[in-house]
Amino acid sequence: MSGLPGVTSKIVQTLANKQIPILQSADSHRTIWVLIQNEHLETALNALHVAFQLE
């Protein structure tokens, strides 16, 4: 994500803190995506919302 240093690091650290393994990831100038197991989806979404203050 152009102009926003540390976003990927924050995502990785947030998921690691919840013991959610990242199976695959990719990024571009506008997008960051990570592939996780479906069983971790709700926990990951909630943790990322808190980490990025989106609640």
Buried (B, 14 or more C-beta within 10 A) or exposed (E): EEEEEEEBEBBBEBBEEEEBEBEEBEEEEEEBEBEBEEEBEEBBEEBBEEBEEEE
